[in-house]
Amino acid sequence: MKNESQQAEFLKQLSPQAFLAFGMGHVAYIRPVVVQNRTAYSLHAADGTTLTMVDSLAGACVLARQNDLDPVALQ
C-alpha cells in the first residue's frame, strides 16, 4: 500500500480531467446548501455533477449508499 506522501504525489500529477473523474462511480460528495432560508444537502458525483438535494445529511448518506457510493460530507 502506498504511504500518504506517495498518494498525495499521485493526486498532484493527475490532469484536471482525470482528477474530476477520480472516484466516479465510487464516491458521492455531500455539502450543505441554503434553499429558501433552510439548510438542505446537495449530493454530487465525483466530478461535481449535482445528483439530488435532500432535507437531511442522513438522508443524503442513505441515498449515496443505496446507489453503491461512499458518502463524503463537505463543510
Buried (B, 14 or more C-beta within 10 A) or exposed (E): EEEEEEEEEEEEEEEEEEBBBBBEEEBBBBBEEEEEEEEBBBBBBBEEEEBBBBEEBEBBBEBBEEEEBEBBEEE
